[in-house]
Amino acid sequence: MFLFTAKSDLFTKGQMKFPPPDFIAEVISSSTENTDRTDKFIDYAAHGVGEYWIIDPVGETIKKYVLKSGRYELSLKVLTGIIHSDVIAGFEIPVRAVFDEDENIAALRKLLSV
């Protein structure tokens, strides 16, 4: 999940409730897939989470949903290439980096060197 600084700067010590994030990525599994694709999908949209990625480690795909008029629209389904966030300016990651350890390490090094 990701929150813009404008939201996170308002957190106070001992705070128990937080505003909804601006971006969420969920890795589905057989035990969470139904909840991630139904309950959370509806809940995140209702609370204004601007972008929601559903990552399928078995199919090695990422589905990117973007909030439009209070509902998620499938923006992209990818197996390869680079996926860009619509909500977080400048955030991009090679799709293979999500599923392959060596690619992941290379992508993290690139992200952290900025």
ABEGO torsion letter per residue (X at the ends): XBBBAAAAAABBBGBABBBBBABBBBBBBAAAAAAAABAAAAAAAAAGBABBBBBBAAAGBBBBBBBBGGBBBBABBBABEBBBBAABBGBBBBAAAAABAAAAAAAAAAAAAX
